[in-house]
């Protein structure tokens, strides 16, 4: 008998004792039963409580960097077994190219967030947002915005089309933020989600309670959610609306829903141009990848009136050359079936609705196609959910097109071609979609791109401008990347996912914190001006094990002469008049006369604070936030105060990063310049000695990785 797909709850695999309500999941190509899905008798309240207690405790004990390294290990484990996932995904209709989007795409998200977590987040548990806000004249009262993790659980309810990428792009930022996750995959592809979750469990590296999987329905789930919990939903707009109504007001609800995405062919992108060719190729890819079952797929191809026939002809030729519909197990198949017979029927129903609104099938057919079968032969597949690519055309002026073309989504290999006469008319058509995840524009004309940006950005979560320079390297219309926001306004759900560290912060609470410099230093792990400092010995002689926040060096004064300024000017070639011409400099509203170069002062400051002998400091790799505040004239003197501001050990290296607060002052104690100095410092004195003896310092080729 076919097994019921297990769930993973409270760190154990679970299946129901009875499953009278079990749903049958079938192979999308053959109709063969793959598994049964049921959650009869499931204890969701217990799973949520476990996440809030055990999961929160285990993740909360880790820093951002420690969580990031675990994401890297998860990515490596899935990479080692991705062939298994490719093979399993074929049963859901996924070709090898489809699996690159889903399987490899999901793995890529884990690696991206691992890297970003270690580069852009501190090795701590609190994230600072923005600069210090002085709230008193004497500096004794400050304000700062901080992010801390939410105390609840992140529940994700996913669509069937991306059972791996769709889950991991939600899991990775939640995990990095320190919030445990409960994954509820869509039933038709739940067995793929169970497979990748099992691989992560088998690594032995999942913190207790950090990941749970519900393979089936979630009865009464929303009754158990409240303040501190999140729901991330991907699916239809109608389902999102119903779920949002069921969620308590305190629950953070984010939805990414189906949208009638557009792709505009610019008036300059005529047949024969690279932009036209790129547009045709992109439209073919979006029609056939995942059999068009993508929330980001092109549903409306918006093209100049005189380009409709050439476009359809070029697309027909490209498809005849590249597209082979069939069972993904067969060699040479480039487009598989829809996920189920029910989904096939839904797509054909939507096509019928578009035809009833006046659409004409320009390419393809609604008849069941002959396909390549698993044994390599060609013929009908009555139990397979196959639909050939379909392009529908609409006659008439753009402003008179029926509402259906902007409202009805055939969630499969279906797109409509809409004609426009002016760029403004094209922009109007984009907007009539009611809010989209993405619109792409193929044009080499910056003025066309600028008009469409201004007119359509408010209706889209992402805009892709495709031209001859990026056509080869572009990730494509339908491919969200973890670095950029995925989501969109209006019909697209109004939410945001991904977007780099933004997605991590979605799982955290931003709070304004007020207090004294000493208190903010203690709370944030970052030294604030006015907090206690220590000057017992040169801080550059201290390893990370010895160094403390607030360790400080105050240098002696150094005089600035006119000869120094001129020597620096001639040595560097910086002969700017403010340094070389007294009369011209005095006429400048910012200077009293000739002044020292800012970079001369920064160079001298280094000489005032650097300890020259080999030691724990291995390298200086940059300055940040440099500002010149007060001009320095010949005859002035400067000194520097350097304070250990933030210490970030690297989890996998024998050194860490130290951020130093640097302030250059003149003889009157006016602030001349402020900036942060970034150095790499050995963790222990022994590691410092080993580095000094080595011919090459042990610094990563990619500093900060």
C-alpha angles and dihedrals in degrees: 000000000000111000124243109244109251127232124219110229131164090354094304135096112247137187127179120261090228131019111188089148096049116146118223117230116201137195106267093223103040107018091237114151111257102176146326123248126207140142097187108159095011118161102223093163089058092048092052093047090050091053093049093050114024096025094047092047096050095045093040091059090063131077125230090261094050091052090046091055090052089054088055091052090049090051091050092049093051091045091056091055103031093115087067089052092048090053094047092047090058088071088062091053097263118148122206090266090051090052091053087061095044109028101029090035091056092047089049091056090056092051093045094052091044090055096042092047092057095041103042106026128064122248087253141080100252124068121206119221117204132333131314114280112215108220100179135044094237095049095243094119121052139170131211137172116233135181121219127178122267114253097227141063133285109228115195123195109192139198124241098244100073108027092167109028092039091055100039094049086061097037098051099059092040091051092046090051089052098249120132119234136221112197121206108185124196112266099240092062101022091118091065090052090049090053097054092042090053091052090054091048091050091056088071089219100102109113110237113277094002095117131029128171127209110197100198142002123357104213114193092359096139092053089069099049126093145136112354094025127108135203121202112190130187120183142066123355091234093054091046090054092052093048093047089057090053095051118093114248091248093059116096104233120192122179133189108189141175114288137185095244120195136212118198124207106209119232089244092055096087123163110290095035122110089239092058091049092048090050093052092048092047093049091051091050093049092049094051109030108100084357087284092300096136129116087219098049121125109262098166122041104197110198139162113274094248092049099060097089096041090048095051091045093050091046091050091052093046092050093048087055100043113020122087114171117207151088109333089225089069119087115250098023111138101175125041133196128282114271096263145354089256090057091047090054091048092053093049090048090054091048088053090052091052091049091050088054090058104277122145124207104242097172131020131004141255091229117108106268129225106246141188107268127214092264091055096255123123125235147100121318106199093177094047124091096231125157123171118229111278130198118192125199130204126203126214139051118322094244091052098053114125119263090239093074089060096039110036117078120194097200096213141056093328132118135166124223115220124187126220135184103200135028090244088055089052089052091051090053092052091052094050088070087080096231128336142201092230145358122190127202125200107204141122092201112099092199091058090047092048093050092050092046091053094044102040110027092090089059096050141062091207136017123199119197109199121196140148092277098057102025092100097045101035115117087220142243097288101040117095113199124212092236094063135055117272115199138063146216130268115358090012089071104263093250138113132224130174116005095145115269089357088079091053090052090052085070093051137068121241111218131180108231122196128190148103122311090254093051094046090048090053093046099045105032089233122110116241126201108265096032121117118286134193128214104178096132139345106300091216088068091061127090120217088265090060102032119095134190107269097032103146146189122199111193129210120256123273123201121234117216134187089244089057091053094048093045090053091046094053094039094053099030091238099137096159109162095242088069100038111030117060096192095047092044092051089053090057111097091223101052135059090210134302111000138189120264113261090228091052088058093047090049092050091047089058089053090051096053107028118102104215101208123091111268146124094319104088103175145352107225105177157324126250136192095012113182129174109213111167126029117239117219130198107280094034123116129220137199134177133226113203120190131180100247106173133004119204116180116204112235096215101032136070091237140049141205122265120194112204126201107226123193123178113204133185127224090276091052091247111151109254100176140350130201145137121255116209119208138169112230131188115249094227138017090248091057089048091055092047091052092049091054093048119093091227124036112245095249120143116250085235103045113215095023 
